[in-house]
Amino acid sequence: MHLMRILIVDDEITSCSKLTAMLEAYGKCETACSGDEAIKKFLEACKSEEPYDLITMDIDMPGKSGLEVNEFIRAWETENAIPEEVKVKILVVTGMTDRKILANSCISGAENALVKPVCLEELSEALEAMGIVPQY
């Protein structure tokens, strides 16, 4: 069975730790604490032919925002003719509650969005809606 690769992108260490603990049942978790680091890790994973299956993306970060990173990822996938069924799934996890921002998350390429603080039940439901189930 393929072990899912997950990238958790958040500039708050506490959020990264909490999401890692909740997502370990789904696959191998790595973290990035900025948009620039997320892009670097995404490209490295694609070049190593072990791309991420899921990225959780904070929106409000220093440097590139999560929305900018999502747009970069989707543009890169399009330019590289990545088939729809293997494109990385993106779940926005943000402290922002503005409906317009949450709508923009999906416009920027995310499949789903959650507002922090996230509980395991909410996360599980959001992932299930994206076709992702625990691997244990």
N, C-alpha and C positions, 0 to 999 in steps of 0.2 A: 504494500500500500504506500502511496506517495504521502510523505509527511509534509503538510502544508507549511509554507514559509510565510511569516507574518512580520511586517514592519510597523512598529508603533511610533508615530511621529508626534511629539509633544515637547514643548520647552519646559514643562513642569515635571520634575523628577517623580513627584508623588503620583501624578497621573500615569506616567510611564509604568511605574511599579504596580499600580492597581490594575491597569489594563493587562500587563504581562501576566499577573496572577490569574486573571479571569480568562485569558486567551490561551494559556498553556495547554488546555485540554483540546485545543483546535490545531496546534502545531508548534513549530519552533519560532520563538519570538526574538526579534532584534529591535533595537530602539534607535531613533535619531532625534536630536533635540533642536533641530532647525530645519527650515525648508531647504536650505542649500545642502545640508547633510543628507536629507531625504532624497534629493535628486541624485546626489553622488552614489548613495547606496543602491537606489533603484537601477541606475545605469550599470553599476558594477555587477549587480545580480543578473541583469539581462545579458551582459557580456559573458558571464560565467556559465550561462545556459542553465541557471537555477533561479529563475525569476520569482519574485514574491507572488503569492496567491492572493494575499489580502494586505491592504495598508489601512491603518486607522490614522486619520489626519486631523490634527488640531487646526484651527483657522488662524487664530491670533498668535503669531510668533514673530520674533525679531527677524529681520531680513525678509525673505520671501514668505508670503502668507500661504496657508494651506490651499487656498483657492488657486493661487498662482502655481503651486506645485502640481495640483490636480490637472490644471490646464496643460502644463508642461508634459506630464505623463501621458495624457490622452493624445496630445499632438505627436509625441515621440512614437507612441503605438501606431498611430495612423501613418506617419512617415515610414515606419518600418514594416507596414502591412501585417501587423499582428492580428491574427484571426480573433473575432469577437469572443469566441468561447474560451480563449486563453488569456484575454486581457485581465490585468490585475483588478480585483474588486476593491473599491475604495469606500470606506465608512468614515464619514466626518464625525468627530467627537469633539464638541466645542462647549465652552462656557457661555457663548453668545446665545441669547434667546430670541433675538430679532427674527421674525418670520422671513423677512426679505433676505437676510444673510443665510438662513437655512435653505431657502429656495435656491439661492445662488450656489450653494454647495452642490446641489444636484445638477444645476446648469453647467458647473465647472467640471463635471465628470464623475461625481460620486454617485454611488447607487443608493445610499441611505445616509441619514444623519441622526445623531443623538446629542442631547444636551447634558453636560456634566452637572452634577455628579451622576455617573452611570452605575446602575446596579446590574448584577449578573443576569437577572431575568430580562431586563430591557435589552441588554447586549445579545443574549441568546435569541430573543425574538427578532431583533434586527438582522442578525446573521442568518437565521433560518429563512427570513424573507429574501435574503440575497442568495439562498441556495447553499449555505455553509453550515455544516453540522459538526459537532465534536468528533475527534478522531480516536478517542479512547475506547 
